[in-house]
């Protein structure tokens, strides 16, 4: 039994990125955005490092910076924030 269709409707398709998303992404460096995309894809640090041609320690440094900039505490929350940035269109 569903009480309403709003949550199902919101999950139906990706919402376009809006100005709020752009302002959040503007705080990240290009390398941090690449790492963020890797985390969102479910890749491990060593896989992200291989894909980007950088050291795993560098990926870890980017993760630390991402967590600070996104104000989250762990990798799972980084992935959730990445999803929110992809789907959220209103601040």
C-alpha positions, 0 to 999 in steps of 0.5 A, a space after each residue: 500500500 502506498 500513501 502517495 505517489 510523490 516519492 515514486 514519481 521523484 525517483 522515476 527520472 533524474 532531475 536536471 542540474 540547477 544553479 545550486 548544483 553548479 555552486 556546490 560543484 564549483 567548490 571542487 577541483 576537477 580531480 575531486 570531481 573525477 574522484 567523486 564520480 568514481 565513488 558514485 560509480 561504486 569504485 574502490 580507491 585503487 580502481 579510481 587511482 588506476 582509472 585516473 592514473 594517480 596514486 591511491 594515496 592521492 585518491 585518499 587525499 582527494 576523499 579527505 578534501 571531498 568529505 570536508 567540502 561536502 561536510 560528510 563523515 564517510 565514503 557512503 555519505 560522499 556517495 549519497 552527496 554525489 547522488 544528491 548533487 546529480 538529482 537535486 535541482 533546488 537548494 
